[in-house]
Amino acid sequence: MFKPLVSIITVCLNSEKTIEKTILSVINQTYSDLEYIIVDGASDDSTLDIIQKYDSSISRWISEQDEGIYDAMNKGIKLSSGDWLIFMNSGDYFSDDNVVAKIIKIYNKDKNSLNKTGLIYGNALVVNEEFGINYRLGKKINGIKDFYFSFEGSPICHQAVFFCRDLFKEVGTYNKKFILLGDYEWFIRFFSSNSGYITKFIDIDIVKFQMDGLSFKLLDKALTEKKNIVMKYFPPFEFTVYHLLLPFIYLKFKILVLVKGKRIFKIYRFFKYRIFKSFKIIKVKK
């Protein structure tokens, strides 16, 4: 059985409350051919003390100023040497200790596409207690059209994706000018490209992560970035539809911020997730 080297990359900044859980999730993986890279953005809390505690289990780590999360992720790519890469940032953790082993085992079964697969991805368990978010995200992406009508977010979860190393040579690394949506822009670049790579969806839970609500808190910035990405990559009709819907999307999120934690918000969530489930957009956690 082919045993590719898998690089797990964690980026963090002042993450003393979450970094240890992420580190333990990585170093407890049963797959043997792992490389673990941590890129810290010059934390001034006890994050570095926790990293040093597990120094013997970390392949390489650095701590220095960066220009944001996607700049740090690009540094992680350069520091890594794995055939496959996955980003498990501070606060994210694998759904169980056998995730990487299961992914590689399934990957090896498909002999015909071993050298053609660019992305392997699965489900993400998403939680944000403050905003009442609790669902399973995961579905097969058929191409760039799946992004055209995903108005509020990305149809693929970055934390649940294994990337073939060569993709970053062909498609490029993350555009660090995007503070919130650099991964979304990268996926659109990939699915818009003619790289020749195929993608493989595996219906297993890969990651659990606490959505930090940053897009809610920086709503104006998030929607501006989304609009710029849509304007650059989407065809005229799809961009026009998104542009017309943008005021309603903005108003919706503003209202959600105001009513979060209230009964009306819980009712909204209940019906939203049931509708999404019926269209197989998300899977409600049991």
C-alpha positions as CSV (number, residue, x, y, z in Angstrom):
1,M,0.0,0.0,0.0
2,F,1.3,3.4,-1.0
3,K,1.8,5.5,2.2
4,P,2.1,9.2,1.2
5,L,3.5,11.7,3.7
6,V,0.7,13.9,5.0
7,S,1.6,17.3,6.3
8,I,-0.8,18.8,8.9
9,I,-0.4,22.5,9.2
10,T,-1.7,24.6,12.2
11,V,-1.6,28.4,12.2
12,C,-2.3,30.2,15.4
13,L,-2.1,33.5,17.3
14,N,-2.7,34.0,21.0
15,S,-4.4,30.6,21.1
16,E,-3.7,29.5,24.7
17,K,-7.3,28.3,25.2
18,T,-7.5,26.2,22.0
19,I,-4.1,25.2,20.8
20,E,-3.5,22.2,23.0
21,K,-6.7,20.4,21.9
22,T,-5.7,20.9,18.3
23,I,-2.1,19.6,18.9
24,L,-3.4,16.5,20.8
25,S,-5.8,15.8,17.9
26,V,-2.9,15.8,15.5
27,I,-0.3,13.9,17.4
28,N,-2.8,11.2,18.4
29,Q,-3.5,10.3,14.7
30,T,-2.8,6.6,14.1
31,Y,-1.4,7.1,10.6
32,S,2.3,6.9,10.9
33,D,3.6,9.0,8.0
34,L,2.7,12.4,9.3
35,E,4.5,15.7,9.4
36,Y,3.2,18.4,11.8
37,I,3.9,22.1,11.1
38,I,2.9,24.9,13.4
39,V,3.0,28.6,12.2
40,D,2.5,31.0,15.1
41,G,2.0,34.7,14.5
42,A,4.2,35.9,17.4
43,S,1.8,35.1,20.2
44,D,2.3,37.0,23.5
45,D,0.2,34.8,25.7
46,S,1.1,31.2,26.8
47,T,0.6,29.7,23.3
48,L,4.3,29.2,22.8
49,D,4.7,27.5,26.2
50,I,2.1,24.9,25.1
51,I,3.7,24.4,21.7
52,Q,7.1,23.8,23.4
53,K,5.5,21.3,25.7
54,Y,4.9,19.1,22.7
55,D,8.0,20.0,20.8
56,S,9.2,16.4,20.4
57,S,5.9,15.6,18.5
58,I,6.1,18.6,16.2
59,S,8.1,18.3,13.0
60,R,8.8,22.1,12.8
61,W,7.3,25.2,14.2
62,I,8.0,28.9,13.9
63,S,6.8,32.1,15.7
64,E,7.0,35.4,13.8
65,Q,4.9,38.3,12.6
66,D,2.7,37.6,9.6
67,E,0.2,39.5,7.4
68,G,-2.8,37.4,8.4
69,I,-4.1,33.9,8.5
70,Y,-3.5,33.2,4.8
71,D,0.0,34.6,4.8
72,A,0.6,32.2,7.7
73,M,-0.9,29.3,5.8
74,N,1.3,30.1,2.8
75,K,4.3,29.9,5.2
76,G,3.1,26.5,6.3
77,I,2.9,25.3,2.7
78,K,6.5,26.3,2.2
79,L,7.7,24.7,5.4
80,S,6.0,21.4,4.7
81,S,7.2,18.5,2.5
82,G,4.1,16.2,2.4
83,D,2.5,14.7,-0.6
84,W,-0.8,15.7,0.9
85,L,-1.6,18.7,3.1
86,I,-4.5,19.6,5.5
87,F,-4.9,22.7,7.6
88,M,-6.0,22.0,11.2
89,N,-5.8,25.5,12.7
90,S,-6.0,26.3,16.4
91,G,-9.5,25.4,17.7
92,D,-10.0,22.8,14.9
93,Y,-9.6,19.1,15.7
94,F,-10.0,15.8,13.9
95,S,-13.3,14.0,14.5
96,D,-11.4,10.9,15.7
97,D,-7.8,9.5,15.9
98,N,-8.2,7.4,12.7
99,V,-9.3,10.1,10.3
100,V,-6.0,10.4,8.3
101,A,-5.6,6.6,8.2
102,K,-9.1,6.1,6.9
103,I,-8.7,8.8,4.2
104,I,-5.4,7.2,2.9
105,K,-6.9,3.7,3.0
106,I,-9.9,4.8,0.9
107,Y,-7.6,6.8,-1.4
108,N,-5.4,3.8,-2.0
109,K,-8.3,1.6,-3.1
110,D,-9.0,3.7,-6.2
111,K,-5.9,2.7,-8.2
112,N,-7.1,4.3,-11.4
113,S,-7.1,7.9,-10.0
114,L,-4.1,7.8,-7.6
115,N,-2.1,10.2,-9.7
116,K,-5.1,12.3,-10.8
117,T,-6.7,13.2,-7.5
118,G,-6.2,16.8,-6.4
119,L,-8.6,17.2,-3.5
120,I,-10.0,14.7,-1.1
121,Y,-12.7,16.1,1.2
122,G,-15.4,15.0,3.6
123,N,-17.7,16.3,6.3
124,A,-17.2,19.0,8.9
125,L,-19.0,19.3,12.2
126,V,-19.6,23.0,12.6
127,V,-20.4,24.6,16.0
128,N,-20.8,28.2,17.2
129,E,-22.6,28.3,20.5
130,E,-22.9,32.1,20.5
131,F,-24.8,32.1,17.2
132,G,-26.6,28.8,17.8
133,I,-24.9,27.0,14.9
134,N,-24.6,23.2,15.1
135,Y,-24.6,21.2,11.9
136,R,-22.7,18.8,9.6
137,L,-21.5,20.4,6.3
138,G,-20.5,18.1,3.5
139,K,-21.6,17.2,0.0
140,K,-20.0,16.3,-3.4
141,I,-18.9,19.4,-5.4
142,N,-19.6,18.9,-9.1
143,G,-17.8,22.0,-10.3
144,I,-17.6,25.8,-10.2
145,K,-21.4,26.1,-10.7
146,D,-21.9,24.9,-7.1
147,F,-20.2,28.1,-6.0
148,Y,-22.4,30.4,-8.2
149,F,-25.5,29.9,-6.1
150,S,-24.0,29.4,-2.7
151,F,-24.8,32.9,-1.8
152,E,-24.0,32.9,1.9
153,G,-20.9,30.8,2.2
154,S,-18.7,28.2,0.6
155,P,-20.1,24.8,-0.4
156,I,-16.8,23.1,0.7
157,C,-15.3,23.3,4.1
158,H,-11.6,24.2,4.1
159,Q,-10.8,22.3,7.3
160,A,-12.2,19.1,5.8
161,V,-10.0,19.0,2.7
162,F,-6.8,17.2,1.9
163,F,-4.8,19.0,-0.8
164,C,-2.4,17.4,-3.2
165,R,0.8,19.3,-2.9
166,D,1.2,19.9,-6.6
167,L,-2.1,21.9,-6.7
168,F,-0.4,24.8,-4.9
169,K,2.2,24.9,-7.7
170,E,-0.5,24.9,-10.5
171,V,-3.3,26.9,-8.9
172,G,-1.1,29.1,-6.7
173,T,-1.1,29.7,-2.9
174,Y,-3.6,31.8,-0.9
175,N,-4.2,35.4,-1.8
176,K,-3.2,37.1,1.5
177,K,-5.1,40.3,0.6
178,F,-8.2,38.5,1.6
179,I,-8.5,38.5,5.4
180,L,-11.6,36.4,5.8
181,L,-12.2,34.6,2.5
182,G,-8.9,33.6,1.1
183,D,-9.8,29.9,1.2
184,Y,-13.1,30.6,-0.7
185,E,-11.2,32.5,-3.4
186,W,-8.7,29.6,-3.7
187,F,-11.4,27.0,-4.2
188,I,-13.0,29.2,-6.9
189,R,-9.6,29.5,-8.6
190,F,-9.2,25.7,-8.5
191,F,-12.7,24.8,-9.7
192,S,-12.4,27.4,-12.4
193,S,-9.0,26.1,-13.6
194,N,-8.3,23.4,-16.2
195,S,-5.8,21.7,-13.9
196,G,-6.9,18.2,-15.0
197,Y,-7.1,17.0,-11.4
198,I,-10.2,15.3,-10.1
199,T,-11.8,15.6,-6.6
200,K,-13.0,12.9,-4.4
201,F,-15.7,13.3,-1.7
202,I,-15.6,10.8,1.1
203,D,-18.7,10.7,3.3
204,I,-17.0,10.6,6.7
205,D,-16.5,13.2,9.4
206,I,-13.1,14.7,9.1
207,V,-13.0,17.8,11.4
208,K,-14.9,19.4,14.3
209,F,-14.4,23.1,14.6
210,Q,-15.8,26.0,16.5
211,M,-16.8,28.7,14.0
212,D,-15.6,31.8,15.7
213,G,-18.2,34.1,14.2
214,L,-15.6,36.5,12.7
215,S,-17.6,36.8,9.5
216,F,-20.5,38.0,11.7
217,K,-18.3,40.5,13.6
218,L,-16.6,41.7,10.4
219,L,-19.7,41.5,8.3
220,D,-19.0,44.5,6.1
221,K,-15.5,43.3,5.4
222,A,-16.7,39.7,4.6
223,L,-19.4,40.8,2.2
224,T,-17.0,43.2,0.5
225,E,-14.5,40.4,0.0
226,K,-17.2,38.1,-1.3
227,K,-18.5,40.8,-3.7
228,N,-14.9,41.4,-5.1
229,I,-14.4,37.6,-5.6
230,V,-17.7,37.1,-7.2
231,M,-17.1,40.1,-9.5
232,K,-13.7,38.7,-10.6
233,Y,-14.7,35.1,-11.2
234,F,-18.4,34.7,-11.8
235,P,-20.1,35.1,-15.2
236,P,-22.2,38.3,-15.7
237,F,-25.6,36.7,-15.0
238,E,-24.5,35.0,-11.8
239,F,-22.7,38.1,-10.6
240,T,-25.8,40.2,-11.3
241,V,-28.0,37.8,-9.3
242,Y,-25.5,37.9,-6.4
243,H,-25.3,41.7,-6.6
244,L,-29.1,42.1,-6.5
245,L,-29.3,39.7,-3.5
246,L,-26.5,41.4,-1.6
247,P,-28.6,44.0,0.3
248,F,-31.0,41.2,1.5
249,I,-28.0,39.0,2.6
250,Y,-26.6,41.9,4.5
251,L,-29.9,42.7,6.2
252,K,-30.4,39.1,7.1
253,F,-27.1,38.8,8.9
254,K,-27.6,42.1,10.7
255,I,-30.9,40.8,12.0
256,L,-29.4,37.5,13.1
257,V,-26.8,39.3,15.1
258,L,-29.5,41.3,16.9
259,V,-31.7,38.2,17.7
260,K,-29.1,35.6,18.4
261,G,-29.9,33.7,21.6
262,K,-33.6,34.5,21.4
263,R,-36.4,32.1,20.8
264,I,-37.1,33.5,17.3
265,F,-33.5,32.7,16.3
266,K,-33.9,29.1,17.5
267,I,-37.1,28.8,15.4
268,Y,-35.3,30.2,12.4
269,R,-32.4,27.7,12.8
270,F,-34.8,24.8,13.1
271,F,-36.5,25.5,9.8
272,K,-33.4,26.6,8.0
273,Y,-31.5,23.4,8.8
274,R,-34.5,21.2,7.9
275,I,-34.8,22.9,4.5
276,F,-31.1,22.7,3.9
277,K,-31.2,19.0,4.9
278,S,-34.0,18.3,2.4
279,F,-31.9,19.8,-0.4
280,K,-28.8,17.9,0.8
281,I,-27.0,21.2,1.4
282,I,-26.1,20.2,5.0
283,K,-26.7,17.3,7.3
284,V,-28.2,18.1,10.7
285,K,-26.2,16.5,13.4
286,K,-27.8,13.7,15.4
